């Protein structure tokens, strides 16, 4: 018999609401994108890339915009879907998606911030970074795609009984 001090456990403690997961991941991506884009805007305005500013943006936009676009589209779609809050996802997979997202955004940010230290042409460094960013972006997109495009209803125990 549980004591009064112990919290009541959820029947599925490993599951979290999908809409909350999507919102937290969206916040993570929007914050990262604002930081990264803000730095590149500032660098562009200060002339860091000289006459190759367009090349810097040609590198940056494909590294973050497809993911941001998918997130905005799914959040917009689910905002119009009254059944969207019925879905859950395993915490472990949510954590994997967060870790992958943070790691990827860190590598993008690192590519931008390390430019003065490396001594290589910044645009050349951006192009070289595609060797590792491309594959990692693919893995991140796969994880986020599962969370933003796929959905599975909550367990039957969580559903109200039908009359």
N, C-alpha and C positions, 0 to 999 in steps of 0.2 A: 504494500500500500504506500503510494507516494506521500511524502510529507507536504504540508501546506507551503513550505518554502521553495519547493522545486517547481520550476516552470513547466507548464503543459507542453509536451512535444508535439510538433506537427506530425501527421501520419507520414509525410514525405519530406523529411528535413533537408534532403539533398536537392530539392526543387525550389526554384525562385520564379516569381512572375516574369514572363517574357517581356511585357511592356516596360517594367522597371529596368530590366537588363538593357533593353534597347535605349531607354532614356539615359542611363548612366554611360553606356558606350558612346552615345551621340555627344554627350557632354564632354567626354574625354577627347573625342575626335575634333569637336569644334574648338575646344581650348587649345589643343595642339596645333590645329590649322591656323588659328588666329596668331599664335606665337610665331610659328614658322613664317607665315605670310607677312606678318608685321616686320620681322627682321629683314626679309628680302625686299620689302617695300622701302624700308629705311636704307638698306644698302644700295638699292637702285637710285633713290633720290640723292644719295651722297656720291654717286658716280663710281661705286666700287667696281662695277663690271664694264665701265667705259662704253664703248660702242657695241658691246656684246650683251647688253641688258636683256635684249629679247631672247638670247640663248639661255640665260639664267631662268627666265620664266618658262621657256619651252621645256626645261628640265623639271622645274618645280610643279607646274600645274598637273601633269600626269601622275606625279607621285602622291598627290592627295585628293584631287578633285573627283576621280571616279568613286572613291570610298565615300566622300562627303555627299556626292550626288545620290548614291544608293541609300545612304542613311536618311537623307531628307525625303526621298521618294517614299521609302517604307514608312517613315514616321507620318508623312502626310496621308498615305493610304490608310494606315491603322487608326489615325485620328478620326476617320470617317467610318470605321468599322466597329460597331458596338460590341462585337464578340471578341475583339482583340485581347481583352484582359482575361480571357478564359485560358490562356496558354501558359505553360511553364517550361523551364529549361533546367538542366542539371547545373548546380553551382560550379562544379569542377570544369565544365565546358565554358561557362561564363568567365571563370578565372583565366582559362587558357586564352580566350579571346582578348581579355584585358591585357594580359602579359605580352601577347604578340603585338597588340596595338601600341603599347607603350614602347616596346623594343623597336618597332618599326619607326615610330615617330622620333625616338631618340636617335636612331641612325640618320634619319633625314636631317634633324637639327644638328647633329654632329658634323655632317658633311658641310653644312653652312658655317658652323662656328670654328671648325678646324682650319679653314682656308688660310688665315694669316700665318698659322704655325707651320703648315706643311711645305710651303715654298713652291707649290705647283700652281699653275694657272687655275683660278677658281672654276672656270667653265670646264676645263679638262678634268678637274677633280669631280665635278658633278657628273660628267659622263662616265668616268671610271666607277663612281659609286653605283651606277646602274647594274654593275656586275653582281652586287650583293643585294641591292634594294629590290630589283626585279623579282628574284625568287622569293624573297621574304614577303613582298607585297602580294604575291600569289597565294601564299599560305594564309596571310592575314585576311585576304579577300574571301578565301574559302571558309574560314572560321566565322567571319562576320556575315557571309552569305547565309550560312546555316541559321544564324540568330535573327537576321533581318528579313529573310525571304521565306524560310521554312517555319512551320508552326505545328504544334501537336497539342490537342486539348489536355487540360489538367486531368489527373486521375479521376476515375468515376467517384471515388470517395469524396472528392472536393466539389462535385456537382450537386446541385439541389435535386431532390427527388421530383420527378414529374407527376402531376396529378393524375 
